[in-house]
């Protein structure tokens, strides 16, 4: 009986120890559980922060790529514009070289006149519908110096109403506009500056040479047969050339 009671007491003691140990483990687990939740929360926060940083970095990268593409596009446009300017420069230089060659050719056609004299070195006249297109090259002999000022004059002889008549042709004008197609270029000088558009179109002003071109109006029913081109200074005719049409 005594042995049975002792065993019972020992059993209760072991059970008490086991319960105390289990209680301690459960308490420790319960005590450690908040730390685990905090750790998980911290991990989620760090993961969200890294994700936001990555998204911001990706957005910055895309913006940089767009900026790079814009710069590359601007460079392409700039290079294209530069190439076009270079082509225009080459074409202008070629035109200038051709003009110089033509000038040298014209200089060889006729011997130079007296110092300061003006000559019609080339005259080209072409009939068009109701108009006469002209191209004239004038040169002044000698070294550059005093500026020459004068006018071109076109005297046409032809048939009108069955009779031979003479007309002084004027530049072809349009309402409210300057002379149609009339252009003047030359060395160290250009024409113009008056109040009469027709006179301005035929005005001369240069030191060495001048090229003038444009359209002349033909009177209604007039059929020109010849045109005499004159270089006039005041009332004096300095040079003239007749062209049969």
C-alpha positions as CSV (number, residue, x, y, z in Angstrom):
1,X,0.0,0.0,0.0
2,X,2.8,2.3,0.9
3,X,4.6,1.5,-2.4
4,X,1.5,2.2,-4.4
5,X,1.1,5.6,-2.7
6,X,4.8,6.4,-3.4
7,X,4.4,5.6,-7.0
8,X,1.4,7.8,-7.2
9,X,3.2,10.7,-5.6
10,X,6.1,10.2,-8.0
11,X,3.8,10.1,-10.9
12,X,2.2,13.3,-9.9
13,X,5.5,14.9,-9.4
14,X,6.7,13.9,-12.9
15,X,3.4,15.1,-14.3
16,X,3.9,18.4,-12.5
17,X,7.4,18.8,-13.9
18,X,6.2,17.9,-17.4
19,X,3.4,20.4,-17.2
20,X,5.7,23.1,-15.9
21,X,8.1,22.4,-18.8
22,X,5.3,22.5,-21.3
23,X,4.0,25.7,-19.8
24,X,7.4,27.3,-20.1
25,X,7.7,26.3,-23.7
26,X,4.2,27.6,-24.5
27,X,5.1,30.8,-22.7
28,X,8.3,31.2,-24.5
29,X,6.5,30.6,-27.8
30,X,3.8,33.2,-26.9
31,X,6.5,35.6,-25.8
32,X,8.5,35.2,-29.1
33,X,5.4,35.4,-31.4
34,X,5.2,39.3,-31.5
35,X,8.9,39.5,-32.5
36,X,8.1,37.2,-35.5
37,X,5.2,39.4,-36.6
38,X,7.4,42.5,-36.3
39,X,10.1,40.8,-38.3
40,X,7.6,39.8,-41.0
41,X,6.2,43.4,-41.0
42,X,9.6,44.8,-41.3
43,X,10.5,42.5,-44.2
44,X,7.3,43.5,-46.0
45,X,8.1,47.2,-45.5
46,X,11.6,46.7,-46.8
47,X,10.3,44.7,-49.8
48,X,7.8,47.5,-50.6
49,X,10.5,50.2,-50.3
50,X,12.8,48.2,-52.6
51,X,9.9,47.8,-55.1
52,X,9.2,51.6,-55.0
53,X,12.9,52.4,-55.5
54,X,13.0,50.0,-58.4
55,X,9.9,51.6,-60.0
56,X,11.4,55.1,-59.6
57,X,14.7,53.9,-61.0
58,X,12.9,52.3,-64.0
59,X,10.9,55.5,-64.6
60,X,14.2,57.6,-64.5
61,X,15.8,55.1,-66.9
62,X,12.8,55.4,-69.4
63,X,13.0,59.2,-69.1
64,X,16.7,59.1,-69.8
65,X,16.1,56.9,-72.8
66,X,13.4,59.3,-74.2
67,X,15.8,62.2,-73.7
68,X,18.5,60.3,-75.5
69,X,16.2,59.5,-78.4
70,X,15.2,63.2,-78.6
71,X,18.8,64.3,-78.7
72,X,19.6,61.7,-81.4
73,X,16.6,63.0,-83.4
74,X,17.8,66.6,-83.1
75,X,21.3,65.5,-84.2
76,X,19.8,63.8,-87.3
77,X,17.8,67.0,-88.2
78,X,20.9,69.2,-87.6
79,X,23.1,66.9,-89.7
80,X,20.5,67.0,-92.5
81,X,20.2,70.8,-92.3
82,X,24.0,71.1,-92.4
83,X,24.2,68.7,-95.4
84,X,21.6,70.8,-97.2
85,X,23.5,74.0,-96.4
86,X,26.7,72.4,-97.7
87,X,25.0,71.4,-100.9
88,X,23.6,74.9,-101.4
89,X,27.0,76.3,-100.8
90,X,28.5,74.0,-103.3
91,X,25.8,74.9,-105.8
92,X,26.3,78.6,-105.2
93,X,30.0,78.3,-105.6
94,X,29.5,76.4,-108.8
95,X,27.2,79.2,-110.1
96,X,29.7,81.8,-109.1
97,X,32.4,79.9,-110.9
98,X,30.2,79.6,-114.0
99,X,29.5,83.4,-113.9
100,X,33.2,84.1,-113.6
101,X,33.9,81.8,-116.6
102,X,31.2,83.5,-118.6
103,X,32.6,86.9,-117.7
104,X,36.1,85.8,-118.8
105,X,34.6,84.5,-122.0
106,X,32.8,87.8,-122.6
107,X,35.9,89.7,-121.9
108,X,37.7,87.8,-124.7
109,X,35.0,88.5,-127.2
110,X,35.6,92.2,-127.6
111,X,38.7,94.2,-126.9
112,X,38.5,96.6,-124.0
113,X,37.4,100.1,-124.9
114,X,38.7,103.4,-123.6
115,X,39.2,103.9,-119.9
116,X,35.8,104.1,-118.2
117,X,33.7,103.4,-121.4
118,X,30.6,101.2,-121.1
119,X,29.9,98.4,-123.5
120,X,27.1,95.9,-124.2
121,X,29.1,92.7,-124.0
122,X,26.2,90.3,-124.4
123,X,22.5,90.8,-125.4
124,X,19.9,88.0,-125.6
125,X,16.2,88.7,-126.6
126,X,13.5,86.1,-126.8
127,X,9.9,86.6,-127.8
128,X,7.2,85.2,-125.4
129,X,3.4,85.5,-125.4
130,X,2.8,89.2,-125.3
131,X,6.3,90.0,-123.9
132,X,10.0,90.1,-124.7
133,X,12.5,88.5,-122.4
134,X,15.8,90.2,-122.2
135,X,19.2,89.4,-120.8
136,X,22.0,91.9,-121.0
137,X,25.6,92.0,-119.7
138,X,27.3,95.4,-119.5
139,X,30.9,96.0,-118.7
140,X,33.0,99.0,-118.0
141,X,36.6,99.1,-119.0
142,X,39.5,100.1,-116.8
143,X,40.1,99.7,-113.1
144,X,37.2,100.0,-110.6
145,X,36.7,103.5,-109.5
146,X,33.9,106.0,-110.2
147,X,30.5,104.5,-110.2
148,X,28.5,104.5,-113.5
149,X,24.8,105.4,-113.4
150,X,22.4,105.2,-116.4
151,X,19.5,103.5,-118.0
152,X,18.8,100.7,-120.4
153,X,16.5,101.5,-123.3
154,X,14.8,99.1,-125.7
155,X,13.7,100.6,-129.1
156,X,11.6,98.1,-131.1
157,X,10.7,98.4,-134.8
158,X,8.0,96.2,-136.2
159,X,4.5,96.0,-137.8
160,X,1.3,97.1,-136.2
161,X,-2.0,97.6,-138.1
162,X,-0.2,97.0,-141.4
163,X,2.3,99.8,-140.8
164,X,5.9,100.0,-139.6
165,X,6.0,101.6,-136.2
166,X,8.6,102.2,-133.5
167,X,8.0,101.6,-129.8
168,X,10.2,102.2,-126.7
169,X,9.4,99.1,-124.7
170,X,8.7,99.2,-121.0
171,X,9.1,96.5,-118.3
172,X,6.1,94.3,-117.9
173,X,4.3,95.3,-114.7
174,X,1.5,93.8,-112.7
175,X,-1.0,95.9,-110.7
176,X,0.6,97.1,-107.4
177,X,3.8,95.2,-108.0
178,X,7.4,95.9,-109.0
179,X,8.5,95.0,-112.5
180,X,7.8,91.3,-113.2
181,X,10.9,89.2,-113.3
182,X,13.3,92.2,-113.6
183,X,16.6,91.5,-111.7
184,X,19.9,93.2,-111.8
185,X,23.2,92.0,-110.5
186,X,26.7,93.3,-110.8
187,X,30.1,93.9,-109.3
188,X,30.1,96.5,-106.6
189,X,26.7,97.9,-107.4
190,X,23.0,97.3,-107.9
191,X,20.3,99.3,-109.6
192,X,17.2,100.9,-108.2
193,X,16.2,103.6,-105.9
194,X,13.8,105.8,-108.0
195,X,10.1,106.4,-107.7
196,X,9.1,105.1,-111.2
197,X,8.9,101.2,-111.1
198,X,9.4,101.0,-114.9
199,X,12.5,103.3,-114.7
200,X,13.9,101.4,-111.7
201,X,13.7,98.1,-113.6
202,X,16.0,99.5,-116.3
203,X,18.2,101.6,-114.1
204,X,22.0,100.9,-114.1
205,X,24.5,101.4,-111.4
206,X,27.8,99.6,-111.2
207,X,31.6,100.0,-111.4
208,X,32.8,96.9,-113.3
209,X,30.0,94.9,-114.7
210,X,26.3,94.4,-114.4
211,X,23.9,91.7,-115.6
212,X,20.2,92.7,-116.1
213,X,17.3,90.5,-117.1
214,X,13.5,90.7,-117.1
215,X,10.4,91.0,-119.3
216,X,9.3,93.8,-121.6
217,X,5.7,94.5,-122.4
218,X,4.7,94.4,-126.1
219,X,1.9,96.7,-127.3
220,X,-1.3,94.9,-128.4
221,X,-1.1,93.9,-132.1
222,X,2.6,94.9,-132.4
223,X,4.9,92.4,-134.0
224,X,8.5,93.4,-133.4
225,X,11.1,92.7,-136.1
226,X,14.2,94.2,-134.5
227,X,15.1,95.7,-131.1
228,X,18.0,98.2,-130.5
229,X,19.3,98.0,-126.9
230,X,20.8,101.3,-125.7
231,X,22.8,102.4,-122.7
232,X,21.8,106.0,-121.9
233,X,23.4,108.4,-119.5
234,X,21.2,111.5,-119.3
235,X,20.5,112.3,-122.9
236,X,23.7,110.7,-124.2
237,X,23.7,107.2,-125.8
238,X,26.9,105.5,-124.7
239,X,26.4,102.1,-126.3
240,X,23.9,100.4,-128.5
241,X,23.3,97.1,-130.2
242,X,20.6,96.0,-132.7
243,X,19.1,92.5,-132.5
244,X,16.9,91.1,-135.3
245,X,14.1,88.9,-134.1
